[in-house]
Amino acid sequence: MLDFGKLEGPGALLVTKNLFDIIYAYTLKNKLITSTYDHGRGVNRRYTLSYCLQTNYHMSPKKYYIKRGGRHPPESWFLERGGAGLSIQEHFDLAQSKSHQNKVIGELRLITPSFESIHRNILRKFPSDVLRTY
């Protein structure tokens, strides 16, 4: 049974594929993914700054999680988000700049919802799509 009064508690939500797809589409649309990691044993993770979308596809049926905690992007991520119209060298220099990286991270923090915010909205709008909390 879900405890609607304990919003700060869980570190992960096991959710339906339908809800996972909604959150994943939102994450992609807003370009929030900072890194991905495939464990090679049927576990795939997509990180944002504040949450992780995890698929366990080696299990039957597949399991879908939204987990607390994110990751900062690697330097190669900044190359993908460089300025339009720059030369290759200017683009590379901009991506390497710590002040540019800090600015991009700051902007990304403003648009990335926290795990607590996602959790609260899911419990309000999609309570039947939460299969378990951890």
C-alpha positions as CSV (number, residue, x, y, z in Angstrom):
1,M,0.0,0.0,0.0
2,L,1.3,3.5,-0.9
3,D,1.9,5.9,1.9
4,F,0.7,9.3,0.6
5,G,2.0,11.1,3.7
6,K,5.6,10.0,3.3
7,L,6.7,11.8,0.1
8,E,10.4,12.2,1.0
9,G,10.9,8.5,1.9
10,P,11.3,6.3,-1.1
11,G,14.4,6.2,-3.2
12,A,12.8,4.4,-6.1
13,L,9.4,3.7,-7.6
14,L,8.6,0.6,-9.6
15,V,6.1,1.8,-12.2
16,T,4.0,0.5,-15.1
17,K,5.4,0.7,-18.6
18,N,2.8,3.3,-19.5
19,L,3.9,5.7,-16.8
20,F,7.6,5.0,-17.5
21,D,7.0,5.9,-21.2
22,I,5.3,9.2,-20.2
23,I,8.2,10.2,-17.9
24,Y,10.7,9.1,-20.5
25,A,9.0,11.0,-23.3
26,Y,9.0,14.2,-21.1
27,T,12.7,13.7,-20.3
28,L,13.6,13.3,-23.9
29,K,11.5,16.2,-25.1
30,N,13.1,18.5,-22.6
31,K,16.6,17.1,-23.3
32,L,17.2,16.3,-19.6
33,I,19.3,13.1,-20.1
34,T,22.9,13.8,-19.0
35,S,24.2,10.2,-19.4
36,T,23.3,6.6,-20.0
37,Y,24.7,3.4,-18.8
38,D,24.0,-0.2,-19.9
39,H,25.2,-2.6,-17.3
40,G,25.2,-5.4,-19.8
41,R,23.2,-7.7,-17.6
42,G,19.8,-6.5,-18.6
43,V,19.9,-3.2,-16.7
44,N,19.8,0.1,-18.6
45,R,19.9,3.5,-16.9
46,R,19.3,7.0,-18.2
47,Y,20.4,9.7,-15.9
48,T,19.3,13.3,-15.4
49,L,20.7,15.7,-12.8
50,S,18.2,14.6,-10.2
51,Y,16.7,11.2,-11.2
52,C,17.4,8.0,-13.1
53,L,15.1,6.0,-15.4
54,Q,16.0,2.4,-15.1
55,T,14.8,-0.5,-17.2
56,N,15.4,-4.1,-16.2
57,Y,14.9,-6.0,-19.4
58,H,16.4,-9.4,-18.4
59,M,13.4,-10.1,-16.2
60,S,10.0,-11.3,-17.4
61,P,8.1,-9.2,-17.3
62,K,10.3,-6.2,-17.7
63,K,10.6,-3.8,-14.8
64,Y,10.6,0.0,-14.9
65,Y,12.0,2.2,-12.2
66,I,12.2,5.9,-11.5
67,K,15.1,6.3,-9.0
68,R,16.3,9.1,-6.8
69,G,19.7,10.6,-7.7
70,G,21.3,11.7,-11.0
71,R,24.6,12.3,-12.5
72,H,26.5,15.3,-13.9
73,P,27.2,14.9,-17.6
74,P,30.6,13.9,-19.0
75,E,32.6,16.5,-21.0
76,S,31.5,14.8,-24.3
77,W,27.9,15.8,-23.4
78,F,28.9,19.5,-23.6
79,L,30.2,19.0,-27.2
80,E,26.7,17.8,-28.2
81,R,25.2,21.0,-26.8
82,G,27.7,23.5,-28.2
83,G,26.9,26.8,-30.0
84,A,25.6,26.8,-33.5
85,G,27.7,28.5,-36.2
86,L,31.0,28.0,-34.4
87,S,34.1,26.5,-36.0
88,I,35.0,23.0,-34.8
89,Q,37.8,24.4,-32.6
90,E,35.6,27.2,-31.2
91,H,33.0,24.6,-30.5
92,F,35.5,22.3,-28.7
93,D,37.0,25.2,-26.7
94,L,33.5,26.3,-25.6
95,A,32.6,22.8,-24.5
96,Q,35.9,22.6,-22.5
97,S,35.2,25.9,-20.7
98,K,34.3,25.4,-17.0
99,S,32.4,28.6,-16.9
100,H,30.3,27.4,-19.9
101,Q,29.8,24.0,-18.3
102,N,28.6,25.7,-15.0
103,K,26.2,27.9,-17.0
104,V,24.7,25.0,-18.9
105,I,24.4,22.9,-15.7
106,G,22.7,25.8,-13.9
107,E,20.2,26.2,-16.7
108,L,19.6,22.5,-16.7
109,R,19.0,22.4,-13.0
110,L,16.3,25.0,-13.5
111,I,14.3,22.8,-15.9
112,T,15.0,19.4,-14.3
113,P,12.3,18.4,-11.8
114,S,13.5,16.9,-8.6
115,F,12.7,13.3,-7.7
116,E,10.5,14.6,-4.9
117,S,8.5,16.7,-7.4
118,I,8.1,13.7,-9.8
119,H,7.1,11.4,-6.9
120,R,4.5,13.9,-5.6
121,N,3.0,14.4,-9.0
122,I,2.9,10.6,-9.8
123,L,1.1,9.9,-6.5
124,R,-1.4,12.6,-7.2
125,K,-2.1,11.8,-10.9
126,F,-1.1,8.2,-11.4
127,P,-1.3,6.3,-8.1
128,S,-2.5,3.1,-9.7
129,D,0.6,3.1,-12.0
130,V,3.0,2.8,-9.0
131,L,3.5,-0.9,-8.4
132,R,5.9,-0.5,-5.4
133,T,8.1,2.0,-3.6
134,Y,11.6,1.3,-2.3
